[in-house]
Amino acid sequence: LSSDWQGQTSSMPLLAMHSQQISWTPMLVLGYLFYLLLGAMVFQLLEKQAETHFRDQFQLEKLKFLQNYTCLDRQALEKFVQVLMEAWEKGVNPEGNSTNPSNWDFSNSFFFAGTVVTTIGYGNLSPSTVAGQIFCVFYALFGVPLNLAFLNQLGKALNAHLLTLERWVQKPGRAQVQYQFTILAIFLTTGTLLFLVFPPLVFSYVEGWSYGEGFYFTFITLSTIGFGDYVVGTNPNKHYIPVYRSLTAIWIVFGLAWLALVFNVGADLMERYLQLKWHKPDLSLAEGDTSKLEDEPEQPRIHIPS
């Protein structure tokens, strides 16, 4: 009887943890769906009217074009528009002439390889040959896991430097929470300046974008969303240095590692907040965790998930 009672009591924390996990998981699912619905409504409110305006403006421009060039009919114009769309889908910019730089020189190909393994996938350029498409599939099949392993190791290196910085700024008598927030603030501030604040200045100067457009491109790229509406090195009216896109690809890799750490920290904080908000802590679990921590060696005070 005593052994059965001990078995039941030892399984009580597991049952409590399972019930706590079930209790806040539905709230997370509902919050996730609500966030998607909210985004859909806001994007529809902001973009639908502008889309209608641009569509009407485009139709008006086609009518003006037919009026100015009476030798063309609507069918010929629509066929020419289709040719332009196909050229754009194949990565050929309709602006300029045949002397435009190739999209598949070494620098641009290096940049494209980086967008494949990082899963950014801008969509403005893709292989057009069957051999290129097949190679792209197998290249991504092995390249994406390799990229994840590389980013994981890079994240661990950043985490190690954070722990070193923590030990350097730690002073006797300083509160633990205070210097943890100090380290996190230094990490966020330095990364924000290097990957989100200064690069848009460079892109604005080289590409002719506004700072807002450069910042938008920077975040959309480093978050691997990659819409493809803004891509560096594609303006046929500008002359870029040969290594411009290659250097951009290297910046993307390190920026991905930093932003991935930021997203992991945010997800960890959000998960802890939800767990604390939607259920009360179990006293028996707290006592068990305390005794377990006393038996285990001291762990680093700061942890940035990698």
Secondary structure, DSSP 8 states (H G I E B T S, - for coil): -HHHHHHHHHHHHHHHHHHHHHHHHHHHHHHHHHHHHHHHHHHHHHHHHHHHHHHHHHHHHHHHHHHH-TT--HHHHHHHHHHHHHHHHTT--SSS-TTS--TTSHHHHHHHHHHHHTT---SS----SHHHHHHHHHHHHHHHHHHHHHHHHHHHHHHHHHHHHHHHH--TT--HHHHHHHHHHHHHHHHHIIIIIHHHHHHHHHH---HHHHHHHHHHHHTT---SSS-TT--TTS---TTHHHHHHHHHHHHHHHHHHHHHHHHHHHHHHHHHHHS---HHHHHHHHHHHHHS----S-----
